[in-house]
Amino acid sequence: MDYRPQIVRSLRTLLVSREHIFTDVLNIATAGEMRHVMDAFEDGDVYDFQLSHVEDLKDPNVKKLVHLIKEIDSTLDEMKTSNHIPDKELCEGLVDENNDLDD
């Protein structure tokens, strides 16, 4: 495999990993420190949580995972910039709802 495609694939893996970790953060937070927030939602409600919603939580596990997400974000930005990889190219290989990667 050539160098650039391998970099793109690695970045896609980071993107998918970030989404999985963020989902885990939300699950931990809403089962614990943010449990009261979930009372405001009805079954079927959809809300677009952002990292900023969980950044100030006290749970040590959430804090560690939030830190990891920020590191992933920084690495993604640095690698995209240094390799001149636009978001469009990066997202073209992301596929189905299971976050599998296109080869």
Backbone as ProteinMPNN parsed JSONL, in Angstrom:
{"seq_chain_A": "MDYRPQIVRSLRTLLVSREHIFTDVLNIATAGEMRHVMDAFEDGDVYDFQLSHVEDLKDPNVKKLVHLIKEIDSTLDEMKTSNHIPDKELCEGLVDENNDLDD", "coords_chain_A": {"N_chain_A": [[0.851, -1.174, 0.0], [0.511, 2.233, -0.767], [2.038, 5.188, 0.664], [0.456, 7.642, 1.249], [-2.319, 6.732, 1.034], [-2.277, 4.968, 3.203], [-1.876, 6.696, 5.356], [-4.28, 8.138, 5.227], [-6.079, 6.071, 5.768], [-5.306, 5.47, 8.391], [-6.024, 7.843, 9.661], [-8.777, 7.727, 9.311], [-9.32, 5.526, 10.915], [-8.695, 6.639, 13.4], [-10.754, 8.57, 13.529], [-13.074, 6.951, 13.67], [-12.509, 5.568, 16.024], [-12.526, 7.696, 17.831], [-15.234, 8.377, 17.798], [-16.379, 6.068, 18.916], [-15.238, 6.135, 21.481], [-16.286, 8.561, 22.4], [-19.0, 7.915, 22.494], [-18.897, 6.001, 24.537], [-18.101, 7.675, 26.644], [-20.408, 9.283, 26.899], [-22.249, 7.303, 27.63], [-21.203, 6.448, 30.104], [-21.311, 8.866, 31.528], [-24.067, 9.507, 31.481], [-25.082, 7.424, 32.901], [-24.134, 7.928, 35.338], [-22.913, 10.694, 36.659], [-24.403, 12.482, 35.064], [-26.957, 11.554, 35.164], [-29.36, 12.756, 35.945], [-29.869, 14.477, 33.825], [-30.803, 12.856, 31.842], [-33.382, 12.372, 32.629], [-34.868, 14.399, 31.582], [-35.442, 13.727, 29.011], [-37.56, 12.071, 26.668], [-38.442, 8.732, 25.604], [-37.055, 7.997, 22.489], [-36.349, 10.607, 21.917], [-33.969, 12.805, 20.453], [-30.745, 14.074, 20.816], [-28.002, 16.147, 20.186], [-25.194, 15.644, 21.568], [-22.198, 17.265, 22.606], [-18.616, 17.449, 22.996], [-18.107, 19.478, 24.795], [-20.22, 19.306, 26.592], [-19.513, 17.423, 28.438], [-17.012, 17.957, 29.377], [-16.459, 19.201, 31.845], [-17.164, 17.449, 33.825], [-16.835, 15.558, 36.863], [-16.211, 12.884, 37.191], [-13.633, 10.541, 37.281], [-13.077, 8.648, 35.298], [-14.467, 9.564, 33.067], [-13.095, 11.967, 32.751], [-10.533, 11.046, 31.974], [-11.112, 9.796, 29.544], [-12.15, 11.953, 28.089], [-9.858, 13.505, 27.927], [-8.33, 11.8, 26.301], [-9.857, 11.879, 23.936], [-9.459, 14.554, 23.23], [-6.72, 14.468, 22.673], [-6.744, 12.746, 20.477], [-8.213, 14.364, 18.693], [-6.4, 16.475, 18.366], [-4.213, 15.126, 17.211], [-5.426, 14.207, 14.842], [-5.959, 16.687, 13.56], [-3.329, 17.726, 13.262], [-2.097, 15.749, 11.639], [-3.768, 15.748, 9.373], [-3.308, 18.337, 8.433], [-0.478, 18.417, 8.015], [-0.211, 16.501, 6.057], [-1.79, 17.384, 4.059], [-4.546, 16.647, 3.78], [-7.812, 16.824, 3.007], [-10.988, 17.211, 4.738], [-13.101, 16.13, 3.239], [-11.921, 14.095, 1.668], [-11.111, 12.41, 3.683], [-13.5, 11.582, 4.86], [-14.763, 10.213, 2.825], [-14.211, 7.477, 2.791], [-15.462, 6.433, 4.967], [-17.982, 4.319, 6.096], [-20.931, 2.418, 6.612], [-23.396, 2.321, 9.37], [-22.198, 0.888, 11.398], [-19.704, 1.816, 11.671], [-17.653, 0.743, 10.172], [-14.771, 0.53, 8.08], [-14.199, 1.424, 4.711], [-12.162, -0.302, 2.442]], "CA_chain_A": [[0.0, 0.0, 0.0], [1.271, 3.477, -0.825], [2.133, 5.965, 1.9], [-0.68, 8.529, 1.496], [-3.53, 5.973, 1.378], [-2.143, 4.401, 4.547], [-2.116, 7.803, 6.286], [-5.731, 8.393, 5.206], [-6.719, 4.956, 6.49], [-5.01, 5.656, 9.816], [-6.865, 8.951, 10.13], [-10.152, 7.209, 9.383], [-9.368, 4.69, 12.118], [-8.762, 7.567, 14.53], [-12.101, 9.153, 13.56], [-14.01, 5.936, 14.156], [-12.171, 5.328, 17.428], [-12.993, 8.86, 18.588], [-16.689, 8.272, 17.943], [-16.653, 4.994, 19.877], [-14.868, 6.624, 22.816], [-17.258, 9.585, 22.787], [-20.209, 7.187, 22.875], [-18.629, 5.434, 25.855], [-18.138, 8.786, 27.603], [-21.814, 9.628, 27.126], [-22.885, 6.216, 28.375], [-20.725, 6.522, 31.487], [-21.803, 10.111, 32.133], [-25.517, 9.48, 31.676], [-25.373, 6.412, 33.917], [-23.606, 8.422, 36.601], [-22.98, 12.112, 37.003], [-25.419, 13.183, 34.272], [-28.192, 10.762, 35.19], [-30.497, 13.683, 36.038], [-30.108, 15.06, 32.498], [-31.576, 11.895, 31.058], [-34.782, 12.463, 33.042], [-35.52, 15.428, 30.77], [-35.7, 13.197, 27.678], [-38.54, 11.012, 26.466], [-37.967, 7.688, 24.692], [-37.069, 8.413, 21.092], [-35.783, 11.943, 21.752], [-32.609, 12.839, 19.914], [-29.999, 15.273, 21.188], [-26.641, 16.104, 19.67], [-24.228, 15.984, 22.61], [-20.876, 17.694, 22.179], [-17.586, 17.243, 24.012], [-18.248, 20.539, 25.8], [-21.225, 18.912, 27.574], [-18.949, 16.486, 29.417], [-15.645, 18.354, 29.721], [-16.311, 19.646, 33.231], [-17.643, 16.447, 34.772], [-15.83, 15.19, 37.872], [-15.916, 11.452, 37.132], [-12.256, 10.362, 36.8], [-13.067, 7.867, 34.058], [-14.883, 10.497, 32.019], [-11.984, 12.906, 32.55], [-9.475, 10.375, 31.217], [-11.571, 9.582, 28.177], [-12.223, 13.273, 27.456], [-8.462, 13.844, 27.609], [-7.951, 10.973, 25.159], [-10.546, 12.439, 22.767], [-8.764, 15.788, 22.859], [-5.461, 14.052, 22.057], [-7.09, 12.235, 19.148], [-8.563, 15.53, 17.879], [-5.158, 17.184, 18.056], [-3.457, 14.288, 16.278], [-6.129, 14.277, 13.563], [-5.718, 18.004, 12.956], [-1.925, 17.841, 12.875], [-1.805, 14.855, 10.522], [-4.483, 16.243, 8.189], [-2.62, 19.534, 7.966], [0.869, 18.129, 7.515], [-0.306, 15.638, 4.878], [-2.701, 18.046, 3.117], [-5.69, 15.761, 3.577], [-9.054, 17.539, 3.319], [-12.035, 16.434, 5.406], [-13.878, 15.399, 2.243], [-11.193, 12.864, 1.337], [-11.09, 11.583, 4.879], [-14.833, 11.039, 5.127], [-15.226, 9.393, 1.703], [-14.034, 6.052, 3.051], [-16.244, 5.987, 6.112], [-19.209, 3.712, 5.582], [-22.16, 2.13, 7.343], [-23.662, 2.724, 10.747], [-21.344, 0.147, 12.321], [-18.409, 2.495, 11.645], [-16.613, -0.027, 9.485], [-14.036, 1.32, 7.104], [-14.025, 0.944, 3.352], [-10.732, -0.492, 2.109]], "C_chain_A": [[0.902, 1.245, 0.0], [1.125, 4.263, 0.473], [0.866, 6.783, 2.186], [-1.962, 7.745, 1.81], [-3.467, 5.36, 2.784], [-2.364, 5.475, 5.612], [-3.615, 8.097, 6.374], [-6.452, 7.306, 5.981], [-6.493, 5.086, 7.997], [-5.865, 6.774, 10.408], [-8.325, 8.517, 10.253], [-10.324, 6.325, 10.617], [-9.452, 5.553, 13.366], [-10.154, 8.186, 14.655], [-13.124, 8.179, 14.136], [-13.764, 5.658, 15.639], [-12.679, 6.466, 18.308], [-14.496, 8.758, 18.827], [-17.077, 7.181, 18.947], [-16.353, 5.463, 21.305], [-15.863, 7.669, 23.296], [-18.579, 8.938, 23.213], [-20.048, 6.578, 24.268], [-18.673, 6.513, 26.938], [-19.59, 9.154, 27.927], [-22.53, 8.552, 27.931], [-22.474, 6.225, 29.846], [-21.343, 7.732, 32.189], [-23.297, 10.047, 32.414], [-25.953, 8.38, 32.64], [-24.951, 6.887, 35.299], [-23.925, 9.877, 36.827], [-24.064, 12.89, 36.253], [-26.76, 12.448, 34.248], [-29.43, 11.66, 35.199], [-30.847, 14.315, 34.685], [-31.004, 14.133, 31.682], [-33.055, 11.912, 31.428], [-35.555, 13.469, 32.196], [-35.913, 14.917, 29.384], [-36.765, 12.116, 27.721], [-37.905, 9.945, 25.575], [-38.098, 8.184, 23.255], [-36.542, 9.814, 20.846], [-34.354, 11.831, 21.238], [-31.973, 14.15, 20.329], [-28.561, 15.101, 20.737], [-25.673, 16.571, 20.753], [-22.884, 16.331, 21.989], [-19.885, 17.42, 23.313], [-17.705, 18.27, 25.136], [-19.272, 20.19, 26.883], [-20.652, 18.026, 28.68], [-17.564, 16.886, 29.909], [-15.449, 18.681, 31.194], [-16.837, 18.647, 34.261], [-16.494, 16.001, 35.678], [-15.417, 13.725, 37.823], [-14.514, 11.228, 36.55], [-12.162, 9.563, 35.499], [-13.465, 8.735, 32.872], [-13.743, 11.462, 31.711], [-10.875, 12.287, 31.695], [-9.872, 10.181, 29.759], [-11.707, 10.9, 27.415], [-10.821, 13.724, 27.057], [-7.995, 13.074, 26.368], [-8.598, 11.502, 23.875], [-9.847, 13.708, 22.299], [-7.418, 15.485, 22.193], [-5.705, 13.524, 20.642], [-7.408, 13.399, 18.216], [-7.31, 16.291, 17.445], [-4.331, 16.422, 17.026], [-4.101, 14.319, 14.894], [-5.828, 15.587, 12.848], [-4.29, 18.136, 12.447], [-1.601, 16.981, 11.654], [-2.524, 15.288, 9.246], [-3.754, 17.435, 7.588], [-1.278, 19.189, 7.33], [0.861, 17.251, 6.261], [-1.272, 16.18, 3.824], [-3.884, 17.149, 2.754], [-6.957, 16.513, 3.98], [-10.086, 16.615, 3.981], [-12.825, 15.582, 4.414], [-13.219, 14.066, 1.898], [-11.223, 11.881, 2.501], [-12.427, 10.879, 5.088], [-15.36, 10.146, 4.006], [-15.146, 7.903, 1.991], [-14.788, 5.536, 4.256], [-17.582, 5.483, 5.599], [-20.233, 3.477, 6.664], [-22.215, 2.515, 8.806], [-22.856, 1.969, 11.785], [-19.937, 0.714, 12.378], [-17.298, 1.616, 11.102], [-15.949, 0.878, 8.463], [-14.03, 0.628, 5.766], [-12.543, 0.736, 3.109], [-10.39, 0.199, 0.837]], "O_chain_A": [[1.923, 1.287, 0.686], [0.213, 4.031, 1.266], [0.266, 6.633, 3.251], [-2.638, 8.075, 2.785], [-4.486, 5.251, 3.466], [-2.966, 5.204, 6.651], [-4.153, 8.283, 7.466], [-7.347, 7.6, 6.772], [-7.405, 4.836, 8.785], [-6.366, 6.657, 11.527], [-9.017, 8.902, 11.195], [-11.358, 6.375, 11.283], [-10.199, 5.236, 14.292], [-10.678, 8.312, 15.762], [-13.936, 8.546, 14.986], [-14.711, 5.529, 16.415], [-13.199, 6.231, 19.399], [-14.974, 9.022, 19.93], [-18.004, 7.363, 19.736], [-17.133, 5.209, 22.223], [-16.246, 7.671, 24.466], [-19.2, 9.37, 24.185], [-20.968, 6.638, 25.083], [-19.217, 6.291, 28.02], [-19.949, 9.315, 29.093], [-23.328, 8.862, 28.815], [-23.309, 6.031, 30.728], [-21.837, 7.623, 33.311], [-23.747, 10.486, 33.473], [-27.077, 8.406, 33.14], [-25.36, 6.317, 36.311], [-25.056, 10.245, 37.145], [-24.585, 13.872, 36.78], [-27.598, 12.711, 33.385], [-30.426, 11.36, 34.542], [-32.006, 14.65, 34.44], [-31.86, 14.59, 30.925], [-33.895, 11.507, 30.625], [-36.78, 13.388, 32.11], [-36.638, 15.597, 28.659], [-36.859, 11.349, 28.679], [-36.935, 10.224, 24.87], [-39.133, 8.724, 22.864], [-36.307, 10.189, 19.697], [-33.633, 10.884, 21.553], [-32.585, 15.212, 20.209], [-27.976, 14.028, 20.891], [-25.367, 17.76, 20.844], [-22.488, 15.758, 20.974], [-20.285, 17.187, 24.453], [-17.432, 17.961, 26.296], [-19.198, 20.73, 27.987], [-21.255, 17.9, 29.746], [-17.001, 16.215, 30.775], [-14.366, 18.455, 31.734], [-16.94, 18.973, 35.444], [-15.326, 16.066, 35.294], [-14.372, 13.364, 38.364], [-14.235, 11.679, 35.44], [-11.258, 9.789, 34.694], [-12.867, 8.647, 31.799], [-13.458, 11.742, 30.546], [-10.344, 12.939, 30.796], [-9.062, 10.379, 28.853], [-11.41, 10.956, 26.222], [-10.625, 14.264, 25.969], [-7.34, 13.64, 25.492], [-7.942, 11.563, 22.835], [-9.665, 13.911, 21.098], [-7.024, 16.174, 21.252], [-4.947, 13.83, 19.721], [-6.936, 13.431, 17.08], [-7.188, 16.695, 16.289], [-3.81, 17.013, 16.08], [-3.404, 14.442, 13.886], [-5.482, 15.592, 11.667], [-4.065, 18.602, 11.33], [-0.911, 17.432, 10.74], [-1.956, 15.205, 8.157], [-3.602, 17.526, 6.37], [-0.985, 19.63, 6.219], [1.822, 17.259, 5.492], [-1.54, 15.52, 2.821], [-4.179, 16.926, 1.58], [-7.157, 16.807, 5.159], [-10.053, 15.398, 3.802], [-13.178, 14.441, 4.715], [-13.885, 13.033, 1.844], [-11.345, 10.671, 2.308], [-12.464, 9.705, 5.456], [-16.311, 9.394, 4.219], [-15.957, 7.138, 1.469], [-14.763, 4.34, 4.543], [-18.232, 6.128, 4.777], [-20.37, 4.307, 7.563], [-21.234, 2.967, 9.396], [-22.83, 2.371, 12.949], [-19.069, 0.161, 13.054], [-16.144, 1.727, 11.517], [-16.526, 1.88, 8.04], [-13.878, -0.59, 5.68], [-11.737, 1.557, 3.549], [-9.241, 0.152, 0.399]]}, "name": "protein", "num_of_chains": 1, "seq": "MDYRPQIVRSLRTLLVSREHIFTDVLNIATAGEMRHVMDAFEDGDVYDFQLSHVEDLKDPNVKKLVHLIKEIDSTLDEMKTSNHIPDKELCEGLVDENNDLDD"}
